[in-house]
Amino acid sequence: MINEYLKLMKPHVIWLLVLSALVGYIAAAGPSVNSIKLIELTLVGFLSTGGSAAFNMYYERDIDSLMTRTMKRPIPSGKVTPLNALTFSIAVSLSGFTLSYIWLGPWVTLMITLGWFFYAVLYTIMLKRRTWLNIVIGGFAGNAALLSGWLMAKPIELEAILLSMVIYVWIPAHIWSLAYYARDDYRRVNVPMLPTVIGEKASVRIISILNLASIIYMLALYQLYMAKPIGYILVIPATLAGIIVTIRALIKPSNESFRTMFKATSPILLLFLLAVIVSRL
């Protein structure tokens, strides 16, 4: 049963956001990173982002039960009741906010709360079922994760904003490549993801161009602010792999090629974030 509640928190999804917060702190603090603060930020990030993910599962339980990809989730499968899921999401979220305020201070807590709001309320409730711009607007939740970590060390500056934009520009291609191969599911439940509201050829071009732009942006940002040889060992292979996967999908689009693109986007972002870490410590 405990495992089912953990699934509500989407640990396979939120770990990148938690890591983004840690990267924000490390990028701002450099060698003066406090290991205790890293642990505190990890726990706070897990609770707050996990709480928003659990709320998302509660709110979307109706469409989750109709989509092949999601019908085995804890609520549609009957393993967790909707009331218990809602109670769990609120309790976990409030725990994250409270610990953040106690351990990390009001400004960090404000940013974490904004991230929660953008995902749980703005994206999940207000936008997802109404407009294909849901991801574009709701994507600020990704910025907020990294900026919350940065604020633990110093005030937000241009580098912090540009670094947080890595998450923002990464999200559309990541989500829309998933939506491309799962577009029949999204059409079934009338959720207007980009591949369901425009033609397939246009979807292929837009998603591929966005993914390439995301990869190039990561490389350019690393060159601008880090440029350490050790980081290039991670960034350059990620860049080449991402370009190859994207070009293949663009030349020969298929459900499988976009599934591959979707699965590749997370490791590519991971390698970039790790490159930032090794370059700043």
C-alpha positions as CSV (number, residue, x, y, z in Angstrom):
1,M,0.0,0.0,0.0
2,I,2.8,2.4,0.8
3,N,4.2,1.8,-2.7
4,E,0.9,2.9,-4.2
5,Y,1.1,6.3,-2.4
6,L,4.7,6.7,-3.5
7,K,3.4,6.2,-7.1
8,L,1.0,9.1,-6.6
9,M,4.1,11.3,-6.2
10,K,5.4,10.3,-9.7
11,P,9.0,9.7,-8.5
12,H,10.1,8.7,-12.0
13,V,9.1,12.2,-13.1
14,I,9.8,14.5,-10.2
15,W,13.4,13.4,-9.6
16,L,14.6,15.7,-12.4
17,L,12.9,18.7,-10.8
18,V,14.4,17.8,-7.5
19,L,17.8,17.5,-9.1
20,S,17.2,20.9,-10.8
21,A,16.8,22.5,-7.5
22,L,20.0,21.0,-6.2
23,V,21.8,22.2,-9.4
24,G,20.4,25.7,-8.8
25,Y,21.9,25.7,-5.3
26,I,25.3,24.3,-6.3
27,A,25.6,26.6,-9.3
28,A,25.0,29.6,-7.0
29,A,27.0,28.4,-4.0
30,G,30.0,26.8,-5.8
31,P,32.5,25.1,-3.5
32,S,30.9,26.6,-0.4
33,V,27.9,24.2,-0.7
34,N,26.5,23.1,2.6
35,S,25.8,19.3,2.6
36,I,23.1,19.7,5.3
37,K,21.3,22.2,3.1
38,L,21.5,19.8,0.2
39,I,19.8,17.1,2.2
40,E,17.1,19.6,3.4
41,L,16.5,20.8,-0.1
42,T,16.2,17.3,-1.4
43,L,13.6,16.4,1.1
44,V,11.7,19.6,0.6
45,G,11.8,19.3,-3.1
46,F,10.6,15.7,-3.0
47,L,7.7,16.6,-0.7
48,S,6.5,19.7,-2.6
49,T,6.9,18.4,-6.1
50,G,5.6,15.0,-5.1
51,G,2.6,16.7,-3.4
52,S,1.7,18.5,-6.6
53,A,2.1,15.3,-8.6
54,A,-0.3,13.5,-6.2
55,F,-2.8,16.3,-6.6
56,N,-2.5,16.0,-10.4
57,M,-3.3,12.3,-10.1
58,Y,-6.3,13.1,-7.9
59,Y,-7.6,15.8,-10.2
60,E,-7.1,13.8,-13.4
61,R,-8.4,10.5,-12.1
62,D,-11.3,10.6,-14.6
63,I,-9.2,10.9,-17.7
64,D,-6.5,8.6,-16.3
65,S,-9.1,5.8,-16.2
66,L,-9.7,6.2,-19.9
67,M,-6.2,6.4,-21.2
68,T,-4.2,3.2,-21.9
69,R,-1.0,4.8,-20.6
70,T,-2.5,5.8,-17.3
71,M,-5.4,3.4,-16.4
72,K,-3.2,1.3,-14.1
73,R,-2.3,4.3,-11.9
74,P,-3.2,3.9,-8.2
75,I,-6.6,5.8,-8.3
76,P,-8.0,4.4,-11.6
77,S,-7.0,0.9,-10.6
78,G,-8.8,1.2,-7.2
79,K,-5.7,0.8,-5.1
80,V,-6.1,4.3,-3.6
81,T,-9.4,6.1,-3.1
82,P,-9.8,9.6,-4.4
83,L,-10.3,11.1,-0.9
84,N,-7.2,9.4,0.4
85,A,-5.2,10.6,-2.6
86,L,-6.4,14.2,-2.0
87,T,-5.6,14.0,1.7
88,F,-2.2,12.6,1.0
89,S,-1.4,15.3,-1.6
90,I,-2.4,18.1,0.8
91,A,-0.5,16.6,3.7
92,V,2.7,16.0,1.7
93,S,2.6,19.4,0.1
94,L,2.0,21.3,3.4
95,S,4.9,19.3,5.0
96,G,7.2,20.4,2.2
97,F,6.2,24.1,2.5
98,T,6.5,24.0,6.3
99,L,9.9,22.4,6.3
100,S,11.0,24.7,3.6
101,Y,10.1,27.8,5.6
102,I,11.8,26.4,8.7
103,W,15.0,25.2,7.1
104,L,15.4,27.3,3.9
105,G,13.6,30.6,4.6
106,P,10.7,32.6,3.2
107,W,12.1,33.4,-0.3
108,V,12.9,29.8,-1.1
109,T,9.5,28.8,0.2
110,L,7.8,31.4,-1.9
111,M,9.5,30.1,-5.1
112,I,8.7,26.5,-4.2
113,T,5.0,27.4,-3.5
114,L,4.9,29.2,-6.9
115,G,6.2,26.1,-8.6
116,W,3.5,24.0,-6.8
117,F,0.8,26.5,-7.9
118,F,1.9,26.6,-11.5
119,Y,1.8,22.8,-11.8
120,A,-1.1,21.8,-9.6
121,V,-3.5,24.8,-10.1
122,L,-2.5,26.7,-13.3
123,Y,-1.5,23.7,-15.4
124,T,-3.6,20.9,-14.0
125,I,-6.9,22.7,-13.2
126,M,-7.0,25.8,-15.4
127,L,-5.1,25.0,-18.6
128,K,-4.6,21.3,-19.4
129,R,-8.1,20.6,-20.7
130,R,-8.6,24.0,-22.2
131,T,-5.6,24.9,-24.4
132,W,-2.6,23.4,-26.1
133,L,-0.6,26.2,-24.4
134,N,-1.0,24.4,-21.1
135,I,2.7,23.2,-21.2
136,V,4.0,26.5,-22.4
137,I,2.4,28.5,-19.5
138,G,2.6,25.8,-16.9
139,G,6.3,25.1,-17.7
140,F,7.3,27.8,-15.2
141,A,7.1,25.1,-12.5
142,G,10.4,23.9,-13.9
143,N,12.0,27.3,-13.6
144,A,10.8,27.6,-10.1
145,A,12.5,24.4,-9.0
146,L,15.9,25.6,-10.1
147,L,15.4,29.1,-8.9
148,S,14.4,27.9,-5.4
149,G,17.8,26.2,-5.1
150,W,19.6,29.3,-6.4
151,L,17.9,31.5,-3.8
152,M,19.4,29.4,-1.0
153,A,22.8,30.9,-1.9
154,K,22.2,34.3,-3.3
155,P,19.6,36.6,-5.0
156,I,18.4,35.8,-8.5
157,E,20.5,37.2,-11.3
158,L,20.7,36.8,-15.1
159,E,22.7,33.5,-14.9
160,A,20.0,32.0,-12.6
161,I,17.2,33.0,-15.0
162,L,19.1,31.7,-18.1
163,L,19.9,28.5,-16.3
164,S,16.3,28.0,-15.2
165,M,15.2,28.4,-18.8
166,V,17.0,25.2,-19.6
167,I,14.1,23.4,-17.9
168,Y,11.5,25.6,-19.5
169,V,12.7,25.1,-23.1
170,W,13.2,21.4,-22.4
171,I,9.6,20.7,-21.2
172,P,7.6,21.3,-24.4
173,A,9.6,18.8,-26.6
174,H,9.7,16.3,-23.7
175,I,5.9,16.4,-23.2
176,W,4.9,16.8,-26.8
177,S,7.0,13.9,-28.0
178,L,5.1,11.8,-25.5
179,A,1.9,13.3,-26.6
180,Y,2.7,12.5,-30.3
181,Y,2.9,8.7,-29.8
182,A,0.1,8.8,-27.2
183,R,-2.1,11.2,-29.3
184,D,-5.0,8.7,-29.6
185,D,-5.2,8.6,-25.8
186,Y,-5.3,12.4,-25.6
187,R,-7.9,12.7,-28.3
188,R,-10.0,10.1,-26.5
189,V,-10.2,12.3,-23.4
190,N,-10.3,15.6,-25.3
191,V,-7.0,17.0,-23.9
192,P,-5.7,19.5,-26.4
193,M,-2.0,18.6,-26.5
194,L,-0.2,20.1,-29.6
195,P,-0.2,16.9,-31.7
196,T,-3.9,16.5,-31.2
197,V,-4.8,20.0,-32.5
198,I,-2.6,20.5,-35.5
199,G,-1.6,18.2,-38.4
200,E,0.9,15.4,-37.9
201,K,3.5,16.9,-40.3
202,A,3.4,20.2,-38.4
203,S,3.7,18.4,-35.1
204,V,6.7,16.5,-36.3
205,R,8.5,19.7,-37.4
206,I,7.6,21.8,-34.3
207,I,8.5,19.1,-31.8
208,S,11.8,18.3,-33.6
209,I,12.8,21.9,-33.9
210,L,12.0,22.6,-30.2
211,N,14.1,19.6,-29.2
212,L,17.0,20.7,-31.2
213,A,16.7,24.2,-29.8
214,S,16.6,22.8,-26.3
215,I,19.8,20.8,-26.9
216,I,21.6,23.7,-28.6
217,Y,20.6,26.0,-25.8
218,M,22.1,23.7,-23.1
219,L,25.4,23.6,-25.0
220,A,25.5,27.3,-25.5
221,L,24.7,28.0,-21.9
222,Y,27.4,25.6,-20.7
223,Q,29.9,27.4,-23.0
224,L,28.8,30.8,-21.7
225,Y,28.9,30.2,-18.0
226,M,30.8,27.0,-17.2
227,A,33.1,25.9,-20.1
228,K,35.1,23.4,-18.0
229,P,36.6,20.5,-19.9
230,I,35.3,18.0,-17.4
231,G,31.7,19.1,-18.1
232,Y,32.1,18.8,-21.9
233,I,32.7,15.0,-21.4
234,L,29.0,14.9,-20.4
235,V,27.5,17.7,-22.5
236,I,29.0,16.9,-25.9
237,P,27.8,13.2,-26.1
238,A,24.4,14.3,-24.9
239,T,24.2,16.9,-27.6
240,L,25.3,14.5,-30.3
241,A,22.9,11.8,-29.2
242,G,20.0,14.3,-29.0
243,I,20.7,15.6,-32.5
244,I,20.8,12.1,-33.9
245,V,17.6,11.0,-32.3
246,T,15.8,14.2,-33.4
247,I,16.9,14.1,-37.0
248,R,15.9,10.5,-37.2
249,A,12.4,11.4,-36.0
250,L,12.2,14.3,-38.3
251,I,13.3,12.3,-41.4
252,K,11.2,9.2,-40.6
253,P,8.5,10.1,-38.1
254,S,6.7,7.3,-36.3
255,N,5.3,6.5,-32.9
256,E,8.5,4.6,-32.1
257,S,10.8,7.4,-33.2
258,F,9.0,9.9,-31.0
259,R,8.9,7.4,-28.1
260,T,12.7,7.2,-28.5
261,M,12.9,11.0,-28.5
262,F,10.8,11.2,-25.4
263,K,12.9,8.6,-23.6
264,A,16.1,10.4,-24.7
265,T,15.2,13.8,-23.4
266,S,15.5,13.0,-19.7
267,P,19.0,11.5,-19.9
268,I,20.1,14.5,-22.0
269,L,18.9,17.0,-19.4
270,L,20.4,14.8,-16.7
271,L,23.9,14.9,-18.3
272,F,23.6,18.7,-18.6
273,L,22.7,19.1,-15.0
274,L,25.5,16.8,-13.9
275,A,27.9,18.9,-16.1
276,V,26.9,22.0,-14.2
277,I,27.5,20.2,-10.9
278,V,31.0,19.0,-11.7
279,S,31.9,22.3,-13.2
280,R,31.0,24.3,-10.1
281,L,32.2,22.1,-7.3
